[in-house]
């Protein structure tokens, strides 16, 4: 009996320690949760002078640190160069199979290059690979001279485009990103340049290539390796542009797409490439863990029909070129959204993909985002004979 009594007394003495231990564990978990919550927003960037993270379709800022501070952008400068190149190609001023010739000036470029020789000929497609994958300065200048006559005139176009996009923290002095007095940009401006570039979806056919070769079957075969390692290490990453100079440090503008959401991040002035890439992965993870896209109108969904009397098919179906979506925080209640359509003056013929107006996605009276509209199928002009038949049918139906 004495032994049993001692055992029971010992158990009662031990119980408070068990309770205290459990209480301490719960409190510790609360402290850890608070620390993690603070890290999720305030301490995302452990290396770098400035950074920003945005959602591409809405342009909403998800995170920023010193995003308007002006720094040397290094080869991220080529984001703007690629915008102008893509615009020239889409305007048919250049074709992918065209052959361009390198000038002595283009061949003299230092830094990242594919070692073009003066008067060397190369296709637009291969030169663009050199820019998008290998960040080649010489190939970039070949494009600059072809599009504008000289690099100097091309740089004027770059600065003009920046103004058109409403970017106020950028001034370019060259097309490639070499350090130069008064050549600067900001994380904010670079991210929104990237937002403009990714509208040209053809870009991803190049920025997703990890390695390739130029001058195949020649003695000067050149191995291209993508400077953006995230396309190999981060799920969903498909671009965009790295940069490094002694003044700029290690820079990166990256983009990824997962779950119908494209994010764009920019980091400027990191201390090394490994840290830069790790910090970018952290930014992207934060965005995908915290936000999601609510699709209101799907790409290709018929939102209106228009009667065009002179079209081959009189009833033309109008669709958005991309999803019309709203960005919401995970766990947030769905918004009550509406949209309105504004069409341009329609001129035949219209090819599917041609912009004919915009769809405005709205929360009440506030416009959240806009999406270009196009036709579901090509709208061609009706022949004179078809128009005559329609006229006869209209007269006959009216007389009845």
LINRA-V697058 format. One record per backbone hydrogen bond with DSSP energy under -0.5 kcal/mol. NH is the residue of the N-H (numbers start at 0). CO is the residue of the C=O. If there is no record, write none. Layout:
BEGIN
nh=NH co=CO
nh=NH co=CO
END
This chain:
BEGIN
nh=4 co=0
nh=5 co=1
nh=6 co=2
nh=7 co=3
nh=8 co=4
nh=9 co=5
nh=10 co=6
nh=11 co=7
nh=12 co=8
nh=13 co=9
nh=14 co=10
nh=15 co=11
nh=16 co=13
nh=17 co=13
nh=18 co=14
nh=19 co=15
nh=20 co=16
nh=21 co=17
nh=22 co=18
nh=23 co=19
nh=24 co=20
nh=25 co=21
nh=26 co=22
nh=27 co=23
nh=28 co=24
nh=29 co=25
nh=30 co=26
nh=31 co=27
nh=32 co=28
nh=33 co=29
nh=34 co=30
nh=35 co=31
nh=36 co=32
nh=37 co=33
nh=38 co=34
nh=39 co=35
nh=40 co=36
nh=40 co=37
nh=41 co=37
nh=42 co=37
nh=43 co=40
nh=45 co=43
nh=48 co=267
nh=49 co=267
nh=50 co=64
nh=51 co=265
nh=52 co=62
nh=53 co=263
nh=54 co=59
nh=55 co=261
nh=58 co=54
nh=61 co=52
nh=61 co=59
nh=62 co=52
nh=64 co=50
nh=68 co=65
nh=70 co=184
nh=75 co=72
nh=76 co=73
nh=77 co=74
nh=78 co=75
nh=79 co=76
nh=80 co=76
nh=81 co=77
nh=82 co=78
nh=83 co=79
nh=84 co=80
nh=85 co=81
nh=86 co=82
nh=87 co=83
nh=88 co=84
nh=89 co=85
nh=90 co=86
nh=91 co=88
nh=92 co=87
nh=93 co=87
nh=97 co=94
nh=99 co=97
nh=99 co=121
nh=101 co=119
nh=106 co=102
nh=107 co=103
nh=107 co=104
nh=108 co=105
nh=118 co=101
nh=119 co=116
nh=121 co=99
nh=123 co=97
nh=124 co=95
nh=126 co=122
nh=127 co=123
nh=128 co=124
nh=129 co=125
nh=130 co=126
nh=131 co=127
nh=132 co=128
nh=133 co=128
nh=134 co=130
nh=135 co=129
nh=136 co=111
nh=139 co=135
nh=140 co=136
nh=141 co=137
nh=142 co=138
nh=143 co=139
nh=144 co=140
nh=145 co=141
nh=146 co=142
nh=147 co=143
nh=148 co=144
nh=153 co=149
nh=154 co=150
nh=155 co=151
nh=156 co=152
nh=157 co=153
nh=158 co=154
nh=159 co=155
nh=160 co=156
nh=161 co=157
nh=162 co=158
nh=163 co=159
nh=164 co=160
nh=165 co=162
nh=166 co=161
nh=170 co=183
nh=182 co=179
nh=183 co=170
nh=183 co=181
nh=184 co=70
nh=187 co=66
nh=189 co=185
nh=190 co=186
nh=191 co=187
nh=192 co=188
nh=193 co=189
nh=194 co=190
nh=195 co=191
nh=196 co=192
nh=197 co=193
nh=198 co=195
nh=199 co=196
nh=200 co=198
nh=202 co=199
nh=203 co=200
nh=204 co=201
nh=205 co=202
nh=206 co=202
nh=207 co=203
nh=208 co=205
nh=211 co=223
nh=213 co=221
nh=217 co=214
nh=220 co=217
nh=221 co=213
nh=223 co=211
nh=223 co=221
nh=225 co=209
nh=226 co=132
nh=228 co=226
nh=230 co=227
nh=231 co=228
nh=232 co=228
nh=233 co=229
nh=234 co=232
nh=236 co=233
nh=237 co=254
nh=238 co=254
nh=240 co=252
nh=242 co=250
nh=244 co=248
nh=248 co=244
nh=249 co=269
nh=250 co=242
nh=250 co=248
nh=251 co=266
nh=252 co=240
nh=253 co=251
nh=253 co=264
nh=254 co=238
nh=255 co=262
nh=256 co=235
nh=257 co=260
nh=260 co=257
nh=262 co=255
nh=262 co=260
nh=263 co=53
nh=264 co=253
nh=265 co=51
nh=266 co=251
nh=267 co=49
nh=269 co=249
nh=275 co=271
nh=276 co=272
nh=277 co=273
nh=278 co=274
nh=279 co=275
nh=280 co=276
nh=281 co=277
nh=282 co=278
nh=283 co=279
nh=284 co=280
nh=285 co=281
nh=286 co=282
nh=287 co=283
nh=288 co=284
nh=289 co=285
nh=290 co=286
nh=291 co=327
nh=293 co=325
nh=294 co=292
nh=295 co=293
nh=295 co=323
nh=296 co=323
nh=299 co=319
nh=300 co=297
nh=302 co=317
nh=303 co=317
nh=305 co=315
nh=307 co=305
nh=307 co=313
nh=308 co=306
nh=310 co=307
nh=311 co=379
nh=313 co=311
nh=315 co=305
nh=315 co=313
nh=316 co=314
nh=317 co=303
nh=318 co=373
nh=319 co=300
nh=320 co=371
nh=323 co=296
nh=324 co=322
nh=325 co=293
nh=327 co=291
nh=329 co=289
nh=331 co=328
nh=336 co=334
nh=337 co=361
nh=339 co=359
nh=341 co=357
nh=343 co=355
nh=345 co=343
nh=348 co=378
nh=349 co=378
nh=353 co=350
nh=355 co=372
nh=356 co=372
nh=357 co=341
nh=358 co=370
nh=359 co=339
nh=359 co=357
nh=360 co=358
nh=360 co=368
nh=361 co=337
nh=361 co=359
nh=362 co=365
nh=363 co=361
nh=364 co=362
nh=365 co=362
nh=367 co=360
nh=367 co=365
nh=368 co=360
nh=370 co=358
nh=372 co=356
nh=373 co=318
nh=375 co=316
nh=378 co=349
nh=379 co=377
nh=381 co=309
nh=386 co=382
nh=387 co=383
nh=388 co=384
nh=389 co=385
nh=390 co=386
nh=391 co=387
nh=392 co=388
nh=393 co=389
nh=394 co=390
nh=395 co=391
nh=396 co=392
nh=397 co=393
nh=398 co=394
nh=399 co=395
END
